[in-house]
Amino acid sequence: MNIIIPRIAIRNLMRQKKRTILLAGAIAFGIMIVTLINGFAGSFVRNVSENFAYLMGGHVFVGGSEYTPSGKRISVIRDDTSIMKALSTADLTWSSLQKTSETSATLIFESKSIRQNLTGMDLAHSSMLKKRLALVKGSWDNLSWPNALIISQSVANKLKVLPGDTVVAQFQTVTGQNNVGEFRVAAITVDSSFIGSIMTYAQLDYLNNLIGLGPNEYMSLGIMLNNLDEAGAFANKLYASMKAMNIQLFDRSAKQENGSITPFQSMIREQNSETWTGTKYRVYTIDDVLAQARQIVVALDTASLAILIVLFAIVMIGISNTFRMAMYERIREIGTMRAVGVQRKEIRSMFLYEALFLALAGAVAGIALALIVMAGVSFIRFDPQSPVFLILKKGHFSFYLPPLRALGNIIIIAALTLAAVYAPANAAAKMPPAEALRTVK
């Protein structure tokens, strides 16, 4: 009988195909919407982190700070021998290293000006920039100029400059003195995003000389890994290796209890409240910098759960009423089954099996539809100057649906459907056989 009851349940669903398709379709629609939200949330942080990693030069970073006798805190790594030794001792592997310095500068050309974040790199040997940036004007060969500057198209349009033009930059040195420098526009790039449009790249040695750092000094070491997922473990191992060498470090484990600031901001606050001698380092990941972006994912997941419950609260009312109608339509059938020895619990199970199969069919169809929609949307390429470009993967929407999240949604749907059908199923099970057989539809 345990095998027969599920088969009867499937037969009953197939007898009322239009009704079954309508109910399964309602379930599928709700699951599809929730799956799309979950899929977008699953890739949101990854895409933002990867895009910022290319803009900033790494997945893991080591920054150095000095506390001067005058009480000023400056960002500088004067000798990276200990960092390289720590990397070697920890037996870590990476894709590339990127030394950077940066300052906030005002770029001026003739009577026009614009504020930019000026980042110094070894432009001629930076494979990251060539992979990430698309040139509109200029040439990669121009990056051999000692005062080469790479600017975005929006900046070039604002200043009305072309490759070969010389712009003046106003900024402060690391110790707070005002200074100016002349840079020659080597290349103009497509804006990689609304964030990329405020990023301007210069030769590291030239910028260091202007802001008061030596040619072998820099502010931050960016470490690009083969896989973003390795960043946390990599940073922890590097931190432990540096700590074992008695290198001064800002606490990597410090966190704000209310979650209002990122781990990176927590380290900066620690830096601004302490005094020390020599150079003290902070080790952090791109995810530490963007930790607050994960709150968006939490909000999306919470919203998807709320949508799931609201949608299915409405759908479950329809399912409950439909099954109550089905019970009255099959009263004589139920009476006949009870008369030939079918037990009450088996009548109840028959209705519950119908509900379970209906929920599973709708859930699977909903997830399949969501995957089709995801695949279709992922083929659409967005303009690199679009404000949403930063959350995309190489110009396309991408989705990642954690298997456990999909399984959890299916379980929730199945449980809600069973709960909605339990009352009419229980009423059918309690119906006296004689009374059921006397009923005329």
C-alpha angles and dihedrals in degrees: 000000000000089000096040096054094060089047091052089049091054090047091052091052091049092049090063099042098159092049092045093048091049094051094041089048092055090051091045092052093052092046091048093054093047093045091052091052092047091047093051092046090050093060099033100088093038092055094044091048094049093048093048090046090062092045092049098036106247154024094240125034138196115199126185129212134189129198107215125211088250089061097253121135114217132184112236143134106202098174122019096184092108092048092052090047091051090051091051094045092051089052092231127165128208141171101235144340124230124193113203142176125185145186138174109253141176111229114210129192118173104312097339128090140178135183116241141171102243112208121190118213139152089266098184093056101034106115088177093068093048090051095045106036127066115206121229095178135001129035140268086235089068089067088084088074109109093227097036118156130195115203134176124252093251091055091047091051091048093051095034092229133150132199108289095033119124120230129189120230124203118199145130128265120238089266094051104260119137115245141167134210139182120237129187117221106240100171142002117216137199109262103260090202141321086285093046090056091069094049117097123177128213138173109283098221093047093048092045090055091052097047095044104262127125123249093258095043128089141160106240139017113215117202116200114203132199090243130028090215089068094059098092096048091043092052092047092052092046091048091050091047093051092045091052087056090055092246113160109253137178110237108272093191096057111119137176108243095217092048091232094132134039123250088252091054088048090057091048090052089050089050092050093051100046138071125211143153126247122004122329120194137212122203116201143151134231087253090056089057092047098038092124089061087069088064086065089056090050089051091049092049091049090048091049091052091049091049090048092053095044094046093047095043085063094041092047092056088056092046092049092050092045093052091046088055090047090053092055091045091055100041094118091045090052090048091052092049091049090048092056092052107274108150126232093248090054092053088050090047091051092060092042091051089052089052092046094050090046092052093047093048092049093045094049091047091048093051091046091051091048091052090051091050091047091051091049095048092046090063092061112097117210128212110267088229091057115118089232093057092098092064093049131090110237090332096313134096111250130192135204120189113191107224092226091054091053090047090049091053091051091050091049091050092047092049093048092047092050090048091051093050098041096086097053090040091053091047090052091050093052095050112118110241095227093051091047092051092050092052115108116202 
